[in-house]
Amino acid sequence: MAVHDGDAGAPGAGNEERARRAGRFVPFAAGATALVLALVLGVVIMLRADVLFPVDESWAEEVFTLRGPIGDIFAYGMNALGGGVIGVFVVPITAALVLIALRRPWAALFFLSASIASAVAVQLLKGLFGRARPEELIVATDFGSFPSGHVANAATIAVVFGILVPRGWVWFAGAAYTVLMAISRTYLGAHWVTDTIGGALVGAGTALLVWCLFATPLERERLKRADVIAERNRAFAQSHVTPPEGRPRSAP
């Protein structure tokens, strides 16, 4: 069957097809699996509430030996960055405003939605499992040790920015930030190491599931911005490398 020129050259047809393919099954399956693993870990912890995992005991013994002035500065700084007014309000709102300034409103809404969903999931699981925190904690905390809200927040941010800026270095930086947050939480005695694992699973899983809801508009937005940037670069290159269209090249 012949294809009409009008159909083949429909503006944005290719972009629309790519946008429809963006909402795929893999992120949903990965996100759901992460949350299920966090739930299973929480159940196991609850069933053996009077017995610590060997990894929790050994890690706590090791990390507490690192306590000192430099470690305190690092850990208390991470504590403020990942929670409280800064972590709950300043970071998400600032990130959303920056994304809006970059003309990515869907990305801003995705960031805020993932942050809120992650925080809600953490609080629900804290209330469900009610795990006691380590006795050696040296920072003020709320109720419930599993999962770590700070680490969940860090993992959510890491995944969200990895999706919005799909570059290897962004994913690496996000993973490093999440690991450092986990170390700081155990250093402060606010969590067992298994709490931080659960937090990472909840944060990453929630971000992936929320992405499934925003995948199509986010892809449209990204492609539109890419087209704008490409057109801007083309116009810049033409104005600086070749004579403007319609104007003859000057004779030598």
Phi, psi and omega per residue, in radians:
M1 nan 2.322 -3.099
A2 -1.226 2.566 3.106
V3 -1.841 2.174 -3.137
H4 -1.276 2.569 -3.135
D5 -1.019 -0.654 -3.104
G6 -1.105 -0.639 3.129
D7 -1.246 -0.749 -3.081
A8 -1.160 -0.580 -3.071
G9 -1.760 0.328 -3.132
A10 -1.025 2.190 -3.083
P11 -1.104 2.301 3.086
G12 1.358 0.049 -3.107
A13 -1.067 -0.773 3.124
G14 -1.140 -0.711 3.120
N15 -1.116 -0.699 3.132
E16 -1.098 -0.693 3.133
E17 -1.145 -0.729 3.105
R18 -1.134 -0.653 3.126
A19 -1.140 -0.683 3.130
R20 -1.162 -0.585 -3.139
R21 -1.334 -0.238 -3.069
A22 -1.156 -0.604 3.129
G23 -1.411 1.375 -3.041
R24 -1.783 3.038 -2.992
F25 -1.363 -0.547 -3.003
V26 -1.001 -0.878 3.139
P27 -1.085 -0.604 3.107
F28 -1.130 -0.815 -3.137
A29 -1.109 -0.716 3.139
A30 -1.155 -0.769 -3.139
G31 -1.124 -0.781 3.133
A32 -1.109 -0.703 3.132
T33 -1.104 -0.730 3.131
A34 -1.074 -0.764 -3.141
L35 -1.181 -0.671 3.100
V36 -1.115 -0.734 3.111
L37 -1.094 -0.701 3.097
A38 -1.109 -0.712 3.131
L39 -1.138 -0.760 3.122
V40 -1.102 -0.751 3.112
L41 -1.063 -0.730 3.110
G42 -1.101 -0.700 3.116
V43 -1.115 -0.772 3.124
V44 -1.077 -0.747 3.119
I45 -1.081 -0.740 -3.121
M46 -1.153 -0.666 -3.109
L47 -1.217 -0.466 3.114
R48 -2.051 0.850 -3.039
A49 -1.043 -0.527 -3.092
D50 -1.547 -0.034 -3.105
V51 -2.234 2.126 3.130
L52 -1.385 2.625 2.988
F53 -1.178 2.481 3.093
P54 -0.956 -0.659 -3.130
V55 -1.137 -0.570 3.106
D56 -1.162 -0.782 -3.120
E57 -1.162 -0.849 -3.077
S58 -1.152 -0.707 3.140
W59 -1.144 -0.731 3.137
A60 -1.075 -0.759 3.131
E61 -1.061 -0.703 -3.119
E62 -1.254 -0.813 -3.023
V63 -1.244 -0.514 3.137
F64 -1.205 -0.430 3.102
T65 -1.232 -0.268 -3.123
L66 -1.532 -0.079 -3.087
R67 -1.087 2.368 -3.128
G68 3.130 -3.123 -3.072
P69 -1.011 -0.787 -3.125
I70 -1.186 -0.777 3.113
G71 -1.090 -0.629 3.127
D72 -1.127 -0.753 3.133
I73 -1.045 -0.807 3.125
F74 -1.072 -0.881 -3.026
A75 -1.194 -0.748 3.127
Y76 -1.199 -0.558 3.064
G77 -1.142 -0.774 3.095
M78 -1.142 -0.604 3.115
N79 -1.079 -0.741 3.126
A80 -1.243 -0.676 -3.096
L81 -1.174 -0.606 -3.035
G82 -1.688 -0.053 -3.109
G83 -2.678 -2.995 -3.129
G84 1.141 -2.725 -3.111
V85 -1.116 -0.717 -3.105
I86 -1.155 -0.907 -3.070
G87 -1.229 -0.623 -3.044
V88 -1.495 -0.589 -3.046
F89 -2.042 -0.926 -2.995
V90 -1.107 -0.886 -3.082
V91 -1.103 -0.895 -3.126
P92 -1.103 -0.745 -3.107
I93 -1.172 -0.738 3.121
T94 -1.089 -0.788 3.127
A95 -1.079 -0.723 3.140
A96 -1.132 -0.728 3.133
L97 -1.131 -0.680 3.106
V98 -1.113 -0.758 3.137
L99 -1.139 -0.664 3.083
I100 -1.135 -0.708 3.104
A101 -1.098 -0.511 3.097
L102 -1.493 0.168 3.127
R103 1.088 0.761 3.065
R104 -2.223 1.168 -3.102
P105 -1.102 -0.631 3.105
W106 -1.131 -0.641 3.093
A107 -1.138 -0.699 3.105
A108 -1.098 -0.757 3.132
L109 -1.155 -0.653 3.080
F110 -1.077 -0.801 -3.130
F111 -1.053 -0.850 -3.110
L112 -1.147 -0.742 -3.118
S113 -1.114 -0.760 3.129
A114 -1.129 -0.695 3.134
S115 -1.115 -0.766 -3.137
I116 -1.171 -0.788 -3.129
A117 -1.077 -0.707 3.123
S118 -1.116 -0.775 -3.135
A119 -1.105 -0.718 3.126
V120 -1.127 -0.771 3.137
A121 -1.061 -0.720 3.136
V122 -1.085 -0.817 -3.107
Q123 -1.134 -0.648 3.098
L124 -1.105 -0.755 -3.131
L125 -1.244 -0.622 3.067
K126 -1.046 -0.795 3.127
G127 -1.177 -0.575 -3.119
L128 -1.228 -0.772 -3.024
F129 -1.686 -0.563 3.054
G130 0.953 0.720 -3.114
R131 -1.250 2.418 3.111
A132 -1.287 2.517 3.111
R133 -1.420 2.839 3.068
P134 -1.037 2.602 -3.126
E135 -1.283 -0.344 -3.057
E136 -1.581 0.346 -3.096
L137 -1.184 2.520 -3.092
I138 -2.197 0.438 3.126
V139 -2.514 2.600 3.120
A140 -1.189 2.374 -3.097
T141 -2.434 2.933 3.058
D142 -1.677 -2.915 -3.097
F143 -1.367 2.501 2.997
G144 1.567 2.191 -3.109
S145 -1.682 -0.502 -3.110
F146 -1.955 2.251 -0.102
P147 -1.570 2.992 3.111
S148 -1.297 2.078 3.124
G149 -1.198 -0.652 3.123
H150 -1.085 -0.766 -3.124
V151 -1.233 -0.656 3.084
A152 -1.070 -0.739 3.105
N153 -1.090 -0.741 3.129
A154 -1.112 -0.763 -3.133
A155 -1.166 -0.643 3.087
T156 -1.076 -0.841 3.128
I157 -1.062 -0.737 -3.126
A158 -1.062 -0.813 -3.110
V159 -1.215 -0.726 -3.129
V160 -1.054 -0.846 -3.132
F161 -1.251 -0.509 3.036
G162 -1.121 -0.598 3.097
I163 -1.303 -0.759 -3.095
L164 -1.264 -0.585 3.119
V165 -2.186 1.409 -3.022
P166 -1.262 1.311 3.094
R167 -2.207 2.586 -3.124
G168 -1.027 -0.726 -3.095
W169 -1.167 -0.516 3.111
V170 -1.188 -0.775 3.096
W171 -1.117 -0.703 3.131
F172 -1.119 -0.792 3.133
A173 -1.088 -0.704 3.124
G174 -1.132 -0.742 3.107
A175 -1.116 -0.733 3.131
A176 -1.111 -0.727 3.115
Y177 -1.079 -0.727 -3.141
T178 -1.143 -0.758 3.134
V179 -1.125 -0.761 3.121
L180 -1.110 -0.649 3.097
M181 -1.125 -0.708 3.122
A182 -1.102 -0.743 3.123
I183 -1.100 -0.751 -3.118
S184 -1.117 -0.644 -3.121
R185 -1.193 -0.663 3.103
T186 -1.316 -0.567 3.084
Y187 -1.054 -0.728 -3.129
L188 -1.347 -0.130 -3.116
G189 1.300 0.278 -3.130
A190 -1.395 -0.382 -3.076
H191 -2.588 2.697 2.882
W192 -1.402 2.795 -3.089
V193 -1.119 -0.559 3.092
T194 -1.186 -0.442 3.038
D195 -1.131 -0.680 -3.119
T196 -1.242 -0.600 3.067
I197 -1.112 -0.789 3.091
G198 -1.070 -0.699 3.117
G199 -1.099 -0.726 3.115
A200 -1.109 -0.706 3.122
L201 -1.138 -0.755 -3.140
V202 -1.148 -0.806 -3.109
G203 -1.117 -0.835 -3.137
A204 -1.172 -0.763 -3.124
G205 -1.104 -0.742 3.125
T206 -1.111 -0.769 3.140
A207 -1.060 -0.703 3.141
L208 -1.169 -0.718 -3.142
L209 -1.176 -0.703 3.098
V210 -1.142 -0.619 3.105
W211 -1.035 -0.622 3.133
C212 -1.024 -0.565 3.134
L213 -1.324 -0.469 -3.048
F214 -1.889 0.023 -2.978
A215 -1.002 -0.828 -3.065
T216 -1.162 -0.920 3.114
P217 -1.108 -0.569 3.099
L218 -1.144 -0.703 3.134
E219 -1.189 -0.722 3.074
R220 -1.041 -0.771 -3.126
E221 -1.113 -0.735 -3.137
R222 -1.133 -0.772 -3.130
L223 -1.145 -0.685 3.110
K224 -1.099 -0.763 3.124
R225 -1.166 -0.657 3.101
A226 -1.103 -0.678 3.105
D227 -1.136 -0.710 3.126
V228 -1.104 -0.780 -3.137
I229 -1.142 -0.716 3.130
A230 -1.103 -0.728 3.124
E231 -1.169 -0.673 3.110
R232 -1.124 -0.753 3.125
N233 -1.159 -0.656 3.115
R234 -1.111 -0.773 3.129
A235 -1.131 -0.692 3.122
F236 -1.119 -0.791 -3.127
A237 -1.115 -0.702 -3.119
Q238 -1.168 -0.667 -3.108
S239 -1.286 -0.363 -3.090
H240 -1.883 -0.275 -3.086
V241 -1.942 -0.707 -3.115
T242 -2.080 2.742 3.086
P243 -1.098 2.569 3.082
P244 -0.961 2.592 -3.120
E245 -1.019 2.384 3.107
G246 1.567 -0.158 -3.118
R247 -1.905 2.115 -3.114
P248 -1.181 2.605 3.116
R249 -1.190 2.361 -3.117
S250 -1.157 2.504 -3.135
A251 -1.262 2.576 3.112
P252 -1.179 nan nan
